[in-house]
Amino acid sequence: MIRASYLEVLMSTMLAATQAACGGSGGGGRYAEPRDDIELYSEDAGETARQSVYDDYGADSDGTSADATRVDAYDVEDSGNYVCTQDCSGHEAGFAWAQENNLSDGSDCGGNSQSFIEGCEAFVEDRQQLADETAQAEAERAAEDAQYADKPDWEEE
C-alpha cells in the first residue's frame, strides 16, 4: 500500500476546493468559455477602427489617397525629390508658391518655368504622402486603442 504524503493530500484537497468554487472541472462555472451571445473581445474591433479613420481621411481601404487638405500646407517639408540642373531656386520657388497657395492638386501647378512647375508638383506629392502617412498612423493608433479597449482585463499581458 502506498501512503500519500501530507503535501500530496493538501494539494489534492486544494484542487478539489478550487474546482468546486469555480463550478467544477467540466466547465459551466464562473470561468467557463464565454457564451456565444456575449462578445467579450472582438478581433475585428481594430480593423473597424482603422477603416473608420481611413473614411474620415477620405482614404482608400489601405490608407492611401487620403484627402491632402487634411494636412496643413505648412506642415509639409520639401523632400527634395527632384533633380536640379543648377541652383534649385526654381524648384524651391514652385514649392513655396504651392505651399502659400495651399495646393493639393498637381493640375493647379503652372508657370513659365519647368523647374517652378516641378517644385509645385513636388509640394503636391509631398503633401499627399504626408496625408497618407498621417491617415495610416492615426488608423494604426485607433486600431490598437480599439483592440485594447475591448480586451477584457484578464486577457491583457
C-alpha positions as CSV (number, residue, x, y, z in Angstrom):
1,M,0.0,0.0,0.0
2,I,1.3,3.4,-0.9
3,R,1.0,6.2,1.6
4,A,0.3,9.7,0.3
5,S,2.4,12.4,1.8
6,Y,1.0,15.3,3.7
7,L,1.8,17.6,0.8
8,E,0.0,15.4,-1.8
9,V,-3.1,15.3,0.4
10,L,-3.0,19.0,0.9
11,M,-2.6,19.7,-2.9
12,S,-5.4,17.3,-3.7
13,T,-7.7,19.0,-1.2
14,M,-6.9,22.4,-2.6
15,L,-7.5,21.3,-6.2
16,A,-10.9,19.9,-5.2
17,A,-11.8,23.1,-3.4
18,T,-10.8,25.3,-6.3
19,Q,-12.8,23.2,-8.8
20,A,-15.8,23.4,-6.6
21,A,-15.5,27.2,-6.2
22,C,-15.2,27.6,-9.9
23,G,-18.1,25.5,-10.9
24,G,-16.3,22.1,-11.2
25,S,-13.7,20.8,-13.5
26,G,-16.0,20.3,-16.5
27,G,-16.8,23.9,-17.3
28,G,-20.0,25.7,-17.0
29,G,-18.8,27.6,-13.9
30,R,-17.9,31.2,-13.5
31,Y,-14.7,31.0,-15.5
32,A,-16.0,28.8,-18.4
33,E,-15.7,29.9,-22.0
34,P,-17.8,32.9,-22.9
35,R,-21.2,32.3,-24.2
36,D,-21.9,32.9,-27.9
37,D,-24.4,35.6,-27.2
38,I,-21.9,37.7,-25.3
39,E,-18.9,39.3,-27.1
40,L,-16.2,39.9,-24.6
41,Y,-13.4,40.7,-27.0
42,S,-13.7,41.4,-30.7
43,E,-10.8,40.6,-33.0
44,D,-12.5,42.9,-35.6
45,A,-12.6,46.0,-33.4
46,G,-9.1,47.1,-34.5
47,E,-10.0,46.7,-38.2
48,T,-13.3,48.6,-37.8
49,A,-11.5,51.5,-36.0
50,R,-8.8,51.5,-38.7
51,Q,-11.3,51.7,-41.5
52,S,-13.3,54.4,-39.7
53,V,-10.2,56.6,-39.6
54,Y,-9.5,55.9,-43.3
55,D,-13.1,57.0,-44.0
56,D,-12.6,60.2,-42.0
57,Y,-9.5,61.0,-44.1
58,G,-11.2,60.1,-47.3
59,A,-8.6,57.4,-47.9
60,D,-8.8,54.1,-49.6
61,S,-9.1,50.9,-47.5
62,D,-5.3,50.7,-47.3
63,G,-4.8,54.3,-46.2
64,T,-3.7,55.7,-49.5
65,S,-5.2,58.6,-51.5
66,A,-6.2,60.4,-48.3
67,D,-7.6,63.9,-48.6
68,A,-4.4,66.0,-48.8
69,T,-6.2,69.1,-47.5
70,R,-6.4,67.4,-44.1
71,V,-2.7,68.2,-43.8
72,D,-1.8,71.8,-43.1
73,A,0.2,73.1,-46.0
74,Y,2.9,74.5,-43.7
75,D,3.4,71.0,-42.1
76,V,4.7,69.8,-45.5
77,E,8.5,69.7,-45.7
78,D,10.4,69.7,-49.0
79,S,11.7,66.2,-49.5
80,G,14.0,67.3,-52.3
81,N,12.8,64.5,-54.6
82,Y,13.8,66.3,-57.8
83,V,16.9,66.8,-59.8
84,C,18.1,70.4,-60.3
85,T,20.1,71.5,-63.3
86,Q,21.7,74.4,-61.4
87,D,20.8,76.0,-58.1
88,C,17.3,74.6,-57.4
89,S,15.9,78.1,-56.9
90,G,13.1,77.4,-59.5
91,H,12.0,74.2,-57.6
92,E,12.2,76.0,-54.3
93,A,10.1,78.9,-55.6
94,G,7.5,76.5,-57.0
95,F,7.3,74.5,-53.8
96,A,6.9,77.7,-51.7
97,W,4.3,79.1,-54.1
98,A,2.2,75.9,-53.9
99,Q,2.6,75.9,-50.1
100,E,1.4,79.5,-49.8
101,N,-1.5,78.8,-52.1
102,N,-2.5,75.7,-50.2
103,L,-2.5,73.5,-53.3
104,S,-3.4,69.8,-53.2
105,D,-3.8,69.1,-56.9
106,G,-0.9,69.0,-59.3
107,S,-3.0,70.2,-62.2
108,D,-3.1,73.6,-60.5
109,C,0.7,73.9,-61.0
110,G,1.6,76.1,-63.9
111,G,4.0,78.8,-65.0
112,N,6.7,79.6,-67.5
113,S,9.5,77.7,-65.8
114,Q,9.7,73.9,-65.9
115,S,11.6,73.9,-62.6
116,F,9.0,76.1,-60.9
117,I,6.2,73.6,-62.1
118,E,8.3,70.7,-60.8
119,G,8.7,72.3,-57.4
120,C,5.0,73.0,-57.3
121,E,4.3,69.3,-58.2
122,A,6.8,68.2,-55.6
123,F,4.9,70.1,-53.0
124,V,1.6,68.4,-54.0
125,E,3.2,64.9,-54.0
126,D,4.9,65.5,-50.6
127,R,1.6,66.8,-49.2
128,Q,-0.2,63.7,-50.5
129,Q,2.4,61.5,-49.0
130,L,2.2,63.2,-45.6
131,A,-1.6,62.9,-45.7
132,D,-1.4,59.2,-46.4
133,E,1.2,58.7,-43.7
134,T,-0.9,60.7,-41.2
135,A,-4.0,58.7,-42.0
136,Q,-2.2,55.4,-41.7
137,A,-0.5,56.4,-38.4
138,E,-3.9,57.6,-36.9
139,A,-5.6,54.4,-38.2
140,E,-3.0,52.2,-36.5
141,R,-3.3,54.1,-33.3
142,A,-7.1,53.8,-33.4
143,A,-6.9,50.1,-34.2
144,E,-4.6,49.5,-31.3
145,D,-6.7,51.5,-28.9
146,A,-9.8,49.7,-30.0
147,Q,-8.3,46.3,-29.5
148,Y,-7.1,47.1,-26.0
149,A,-10.3,49.0,-25.1
150,D,-12.4,45.9,-26.0
151,K,-10.0,43.4,-24.4
152,P,-11.1,42.1,-21.0
153,D,-8.7,42.9,-18.2
154,W,-7.9,39.3,-17.6
155,E,-6.6,38.9,-21.2
156,E,-4.1,41.8,-21.2
157,E,-0.5,41.0,-20.8
